[in-house]
Amino acid sequence: NLSAIWNASIILVIQPYLGAINHTLLSLSYLASEKIPVLGWILNNTEETQFAEEWERFLTEKIPYPQLLKIPFIPDKENLHLQVPLLAQKLKQQLLQLGYEL
């Protein structure tokens, strides 16, 4: 358990795909059973899924941690390097709003 060795909390990243809800709930169950602290979750690659809004609503109801970020599908991989700093800044702002020290 690297989180215990490094004294780190977890941010769960969820990508909508068949089986992702089950995988997410199992991961959360394991993290709780091991008493591993969870800061929140990120929904990744969302625009590629036709049911993205339903997924997000369902996950928000089932996950007892805040959604920290929603990362859209980025089709232009050549300009991905321009998007990453913006997403990182959004995540940082969200964590600071929740009272986490970085």
C-alpha positions as a Markdown table, in Angstrom:
| # | Residue | x | y | z |
|---|---|---|---|---|
| 1 | Asn | 0.0 | 0.0 | 0.0 |
| 2 | Leu | 2.0 | 3.0 | -1.3 |
| 3 | Ser | -0.5 | 5.5 | 0.1 |
| 4 | Ala | 0.4 | 4.3 | 3.6 |
| 5 | Ile | 4.1 | 4.3 | 2.9 |
| 6 | Trp | 4.0 | 7.8 | 1.5 |
| 7 | Asn | 1.3 | 9.0 | 3.9 |
| 8 | Ala | -0.7 | 10.1 | 0.9 |
| 9 | Ser | -4.4 | 10.3 | 0.2 |
| 10 | Ile | -6.1 | 9.0 | -2.9 |
| 11 | Ile | -7.9 | 10.7 | -5.7 |
| 12 | Leu | -9.9 | 8.1 | -7.6 |
| 13 | Val | -10.0 | 8.7 | -11.3 |
| 14 | Ile | -13.0 | 7.2 | -13.1 |
| 15 | Gln | -13.4 | 6.7 | -16.8 |
| 16 | Pro | -16.9 | 5.8 | -18.1 |
| 17 | Tyr | -16.8 | 2.4 | -19.7 |
| 18 | Leu | -18.7 | -0.9 | -19.3 |
| 19 | Gly | -18.0 | -2.2 | -15.8 |
| 20 | Ala | -16.6 | 1.1 | -14.5 |
| 21 | Ile | -19.4 | 1.6 | -11.9 |
| 22 | Asn | -18.7 | -1.9 | -10.4 |
| 23 | His | -14.9 | -1.2 | -10.5 |
| 24 | Thr | -15.4 | 2.1 | -8.8 |
| 25 | Leu | -17.6 | 0.8 | -6.0 |
| 26 | Leu | -15.2 | -2.1 | -5.4 |
| 27 | Ser | -12.3 | 0.3 | -5.3 |
| 28 | Leu | -14.1 | 2.5 | -2.8 |
| 29 | Ser | -15.0 | -0.6 | -0.7 |
| 30 | Tyr | -11.3 | -1.6 | -0.6 |
| 31 | Leu | -10.1 | 1.9 | 0.3 |
| 32 | Ala | -12.6 | 2.1 | 3.1 |
| 33 | Ser | -11.7 | -1.4 | 4.4 |
| 34 | Glu | -8.0 | -0.5 | 4.5 |
| 35 | Lys | -8.8 | 3.0 | 6.0 |
| 36 | Ile | -7.0 | 4.7 | 3.1 |
| 37 | Pro | -8.0 | 8.4 | 3.0 |
| 38 | Val | -9.8 | 9.5 | -0.2 |
| 39 | Leu | -9.8 | 13.2 | -1.2 |
| 40 | Gly | -12.3 | 12.9 | -3.9 |
| 41 | Trp | -12.8 | 11.7 | -7.5 |
| 42 | Ile | -12.3 | 12.8 | -11.0 |
| 43 | Leu | -14.5 | 11.8 | -14.0 |
| 44 | Asn | -12.2 | 11.4 | -16.9 |
| 45 | Asn | -12.8 | 11.4 | -20.7 |
| 46 | Thr | -16.5 | 12.2 | -20.4 |
| 47 | Glu | -17.6 | 13.5 | -23.8 |
| 48 | Glu | -17.0 | 10.2 | -25.6 |
| 49 | Thr | -19.8 | 8.5 | -23.7 |
| 50 | Gln | -23.4 | 9.1 | -24.7 |
| 51 | Phe | -24.6 | 8.5 | -21.1 |
| 52 | Ala | -22.0 | 10.9 | -19.4 |
| 53 | Glu | -24.6 | 12.9 | -17.5 |
| 54 | Glu | -26.4 | 9.8 | -16.1 |
| 55 | Trp | -23.0 | 8.3 | -15.1 |
| 56 | Glu | -22.0 | 11.5 | -13.4 |
| 57 | Arg | -25.3 | 11.8 | -11.5 |
| 58 | Phe | -25.2 | 8.2 | -10.5 |
| 59 | Leu | -21.6 | 8.4 | -9.3 |
| 60 | Thr | -22.3 | 11.6 | -7.4 |
| 61 | Glu | -25.1 | 9.9 | -5.5 |
| 62 | Lys | -23.1 | 6.7 | -4.8 |
| 63 | Ile | -19.6 | 8.2 | -4.0 |
| 64 | Pro | -19.4 | 9.8 | -0.5 |
| 65 | Tyr | -16.5 | 12.0 | -1.6 |
| 66 | Pro | -16.6 | 15.3 | -3.6 |
| 67 | Gln | -16.2 | 15.3 | -7.4 |
| 68 | Leu | -12.9 | 17.3 | -7.8 |
| 69 | Leu | -12.8 | 17.6 | -11.6 |
| 70 | Lys | -14.5 | 16.5 | -14.8 |
| 71 | Ile | -12.0 | 16.0 | -17.6 |
| 72 | Pro | -13.6 | 16.1 | -21.1 |
| 73 | Phe | -12.5 | 14.0 | -24.0 |
| 74 | Ile | -9.7 | 15.9 | -25.8 |
| 75 | Pro | -9.6 | 14.8 | -29.4 |
| 76 | Asp | -6.7 | 17.0 | -30.4 |
| 77 | Lys | -3.8 | 15.0 | -28.9 |
| 78 | Glu | -1.2 | 17.4 | -30.5 |
| 79 | Asn | -2.4 | 20.2 | -28.2 |
| 80 | Leu | -3.0 | 18.1 | -25.1 |
| 81 | His | 0.1 | 19.7 | -23.5 |
| 82 | Leu | -1.9 | 23.0 | -23.5 |
| 83 | Gln | -4.8 | 21.5 | -21.7 |
| 84 | Val | -3.0 | 19.7 | -18.9 |
| 85 | Pro | -1.8 | 22.8 | -17.0 |
| 86 | Leu | -5.4 | 24.2 | -17.1 |
| 87 | Leu | -6.8 | 21.0 | -15.7 |
| 88 | Ala | -4.1 | 20.9 | -13.0 |
| 89 | Gln | -5.0 | 24.4 | -12.0 |
| 90 | Lys | -8.7 | 23.6 | -11.8 |
| 91 | Leu | -7.9 | 20.6 | -9.6 |
| 92 | Lys | -5.6 | 22.7 | -7.4 |
| 93 | Gln | -8.3 | 25.3 | -6.9 |
| 94 | Gln | -10.9 | 22.7 | -6.0 |
| 95 | Leu | -8.7 | 21.1 | -3.4 |
| 96 | Leu | -7.9 | 24.5 | -1.9 |
| 97 | Gln | -11.6 | 25.3 | -1.8 |
| 98 | Leu | -12.2 | 22.1 | 0.1 |
| 99 | Gly | -9.6 | 23.2 | 2.7 |
| 100 | Tyr | -6.7 | 20.9 | 1.7 |
| 101 | Glu | -3.2 | 22.3 | 2.0 |
| 102 | Leu | -0.9 | 21.6 | -1.0 |
